[in-house]
Amino acid sequence: MVVIGPAVAVALIARALDLDEVLPAALRIKASPARTLLGGATVLILCLAALTVEVIAIGPQFGPKGAEGVVAPTVLGFRAQPMRWIDVDADGKEQDMLYLGGNADLYVLVDPCNDDETLFVSVGSARLIVIDEVDCP
């Protein structure tokens, strides 16, 4: 990125200012703008189609280590952190779950061992400890 990015930027600026002949042969852009635009648009549409299929058609997938998938966890930053949930209000029961997020009042937890059951747990009644992997009984 440190080398290729500036080299491409220089080549694009030189092409825009009609100074291609000043650049070395390796930096000259020889592709037609229409083909480059068409190729870029095709790649963009294919990437968005793959993301759409994974997010809408397949849906979120959870495993013992967190969120699973090919495109969505990487591109969208979709994560699920394995945690040990301790219910401090009740009998102190412990359960391994995936932490999706929360706000000031609630934690959103998913149980990958129980058909991805979702729980909304009060922040004041729960204690979360980070673990490496959810252990399904």
C-alpha positions, 0 to 999 in steps of 0.5 A: 500500500505504501508503494503501490498506492502513490504509484497509481496516484501519480499515474492517474494524475499524469494521465489526467494532465496528459503527461503520460509520456513523461512517466516510465513505461511501467507507470503508464496506464494503457487501458481505456477508461471505458473498459476500466470503468466497466471492469470496476463496476462489475467487480463492485456489483459482484462484491455487493451481490456476495455480501447481500447473499450472505447477509440476507439469504444465509443470515448470521452464523454463529459458532463456538469461536464467534461470528462465522462467514466469508464476507460479512464478518470481514467487510462489515466488522460483524463480531461475536465475542465468546464470554462467560455470563454469570447471573449475579442476581439469581443463583450465580449460574454460569453459561458460555455465550456469545456477546454481540453488543449492548448499550447502557442497560442491556447486553445482547447475548447469543447461545450458539449451543441452543439454536442461536437463542438470543438473550437480552440481559440487564447490565446490572444483573450480569457479569461477563468474562472473556473466554476463548471459545464457547463450550457446548455441553 
